[in-house]
Amino acid sequence: MKIYKNSVNGLNTRISGTALRFLMPLYIMAFSSESELGIFYLATALLTSAATFIGLELGYYYSAIYLSTEAEQKKDIFNNFVIQGVRTGLFVIIVGFLSILVWLSISTVPTYLIFSPILFASEALSFEVGRFFWNIDEVKHASFRDLVKSIALVFSVVGSLYLFDTILSLFSVITLIFVNFSLLLYEINRWGDLNSALNTSFIVRSSPINSIKIFIKKLLAVSGPQFLQNQIISFSLLAEKVIITTVIGIGFQGVYSFAYSIVQTSASLFLSPHVAETRRIIISDQPKFLNKSTYKAALRLYPIVVFFITLFGIFGYFALPILGELLNKDPVENVLIIILVVIVSSSANTYTAAISPLYGQQNRWLKANLVSIIILTPLILGSFIYKYVEMDGLIFVFVLIVFSSIMQIIVRLFFLGSKRVQ
């Protein structure tokens, strides 16, 4: 009964957001091409990876503080969170614009790229705020903001295709920037103090360098290991798309990513509350993670992840051919193999992201991240050595993805199991 209640918490908004994200690639396939679909998935993966890196795990850092703070101080914590995110974003924007000026002195740059530093900075802060709400188990609002982000993404892509016949344009970039800032202003007004945030965002302390050093030291102590883990997880998703594009082609990468999105987004409708609950338990036990119940909660999450992703993987297996016929596209070949690989990969990525603070905790961050990188190495090298391997490109790529995914799960389950019985 508890699993059911958790699964349906905030389900209505998640269904709406998922429906919009589901219709978007269908629109691209119907009115554009598989290549444009591949570009869409590659661009969104790059944006997510950049946001994860720029965000510096501020959402994790401040959610840990927020959960251990008295109610009357929570507004101040949220304000500090947003202010620090804005300051980090300004640094990114300045560096980005300087880099573009150097680029302009060498060659021409597409107009939309000039605004890309603002997009990356706003997306990074919005991304961290969203993770903050999931971490503190604000499932309903986190689901609502995902719906808003879905609407923005659909509007930006459809509008850009209609106006410029491509998903990457000034229109799509400006739209996403506007929605990110609008959503952030609403959230500051509700969970923080908007006037206070506006008045203190640009105040320079008497010793700013020393203040920055102190903050970075605290941030690294709490979020450093988590930051490294998430960079690896985010990069693994990008590496999958890169190796598929390199070895097989961007058109097939679009098909694979579409199948992945069907399974992942559908499963997340029911998985998100379970992940949020597990994350709250993990974050509440940091930084030492001494409670055995924390490891048990992390272990309990895995079969739930596998169940929902497998369930919607079966749905994807039957849905892909039907969608192909409805859109008058060529039949998708190797549907069964694609879905099986998607189930393995999606299960691994979902679970590793959910328990990353526990697996990469402070006292073992070096070992945890080193092992994760070593497991990821064949997937990275695959883009360079595939020409020298006498194997069908499809099988070669999928073997590497499955191997990497399974190994990432095995090392985590082994670690959690050993801690649970100690």
Secondary structure, 3 states (H helix, E strand, C coil): CHHHHHHHCCHHHHHHHHHHHHHHHHHHHHHCCHHHHHHHHHHHHHHHHHHHHHCCCHHHHHHHHHHCCCHHHHHHHHHHHHHHHHHHHHHHHHHHHHHHHHHHHHCCCCHHHHCHHHHHHHHHHHHHHHHHHHHCCCHHHHHHHHHHHHHHHHHHHHHHHHHHCCCCCHHHHHHHHHHHHHHHHHHHHHHCCHHHHHHHCCCCCCCHHHHHHHHHHHHHHHHHHHHHHHHHHHHHHHHHHHHHHHHCCHHHHHHHHHHHHHHHHHHHHHHHHHHHHHHHHHHHCCCCCCCHHHHHHHHHHHHHHHHHHHHHHHHHHHHHHHHHHHCCCCCCCCHHHHHHHHHHHHHHHHHHHHCHHHHCCHHHHHHHHHHHHHHHHHHHHHHHHHHHCCCCHHHHHHHHHHHHHHHHHHHHHHHHHHHHCC
